């Protein structure tokens, strides 16, 4: 790729210069306390921020959080993130209570060499996500005024044609941060000629969300293991009843076609954990995948499926995993995700966790992150890269 990286920018000298960094600090917050429940995305940007601070840059960080409707909304404020980021950097992070207003201007102007500021949520401004190029561009002009150079280290947002991702790099000397470069390097291996056998594990709730990546990967993989809520549409396509499990009726025929074309590559669950209700304390037991009672819904893959998936993974040399195998947030339905994740860590393979809920599951289940080859920070961006789509944020850096 013809993209300048952070080392190129540092070699030119950034001491005393304002560097605008687009980070992905879209962390989950506890709805009751407002506290951060998983700081993985904050940690992921530390190598880039640390290098800029050490080089004496005046670092202006911007990010989105959640899906506010183009106006300030206290529940989506980045203020808690500023506190945590300061703890991890070991120095206070100056927080601007708006994105491009008076607070932002005074905060940025007050920065000394080696200091960091965080602007308020980008999506508090309509211009960030606008489909109108002029409106987006006007907001990008305001953002770009805070920097003399721009670094994109928000891989989780590079598939969005947003002002801070797509339009700002056209207005400033730009570079890719350490995280973005690492993500592209890793995913390029998977999209190119991965070492075989190449095994992909897909989970999550809907087939429709993963259809494009299934279509793209099927010709390239040796085995495709499917769990999570999406497996029930495939089981229905095989002619099995799925009780009250999650089902995309309109996707059944598509799944049937995929199974016919897969040449036996697709592996589906042989048993599932079926429950009376979607609740952590619901009565449940393990049943055959072709024998789910009509009044029950599947919430996890069963132990025989875990064993079968683990056997397939043990043969792999390259593994990509995206999507949990069940409702891992509930302890009773976390064993499938845990079992598959542990099997991935034991395989003699280069393994990539495709961000999103999969990365959250790794941390929530207390698994050793270093046991995986790479944990992506971008679920949607990872999938779109593997689908072969052009990612606006990457294209903007390549121009």
C-alpha angles and dihedrals in degrees: 000000000000094000127131111231132210093266090058090054093046090050089059090054127253102190109134092003124119111240118192110212121195104209131177103235094155094138126167115258128202106251093218102042102021089229122144110257098188122022096183094118092050091052091049093064096047096093091058096042092044092053092050093047092049090051091055099251122154098236122209111188123197130182145151127241124196124328110298114171100248094285135083114284118176094214089064098046118136092215094106088050092055089056094050093043089053091052092051094046092046093232135078118275113216110229124211113207091214134035106234102357135097095295092051093048095049092044093052093044090052096056119117125204111293094017127125131217128188120207121215120265112309091216091064082083121069091215093068096069100020118135088210107095093209094052091045091047093051090055090045089055090056093048094045090055088071094061142055089195135017131221123189112207097151104104090164089066103039092099090063123087092218129147097250092046106036109019105037095060089060089059101048140038100271144198140177116251125232094264096051092048092050092048093051092045092053097043091047088062090055094044093048124043108325119192110264146277087051113193124186124196116200127185138147130107110290135047089203090063092054102033096102093050092046090053091048096045102040095081091047105045132079095209132011114198115198125197137140125068091317092068092073093066088054091048089051088051087057089056098258125136113239102193112217093333121136107285135177099203092186090058098052095094091046090053091048089054092048091052091050092050097043096082089221095307094120116085118195130189118280093195135020139192105247123195138191092234144002094265135111093241098041118134109257146161141174117273136173113274089238093049108054108153114245093241096049137077129212114243102169143010115263131243095263090055091048089053092048093047091046090053091053092046092050089065095050128108094185125033132184118186125187123166134020122270094229145346092310092174087074112066094220091059101038100085095088094054091043093048095050092044091051090048089054091053091051095050119101090235144108101258130197124191107208100223127241117070092353092061090044090052092052090057097037092053092049095242121161106261091201089063089074123072093229136352110206122218094208120068098173094034091051092052094046091050090053090047087060095245123152108250110217094215093053093043090053091056092047095056 
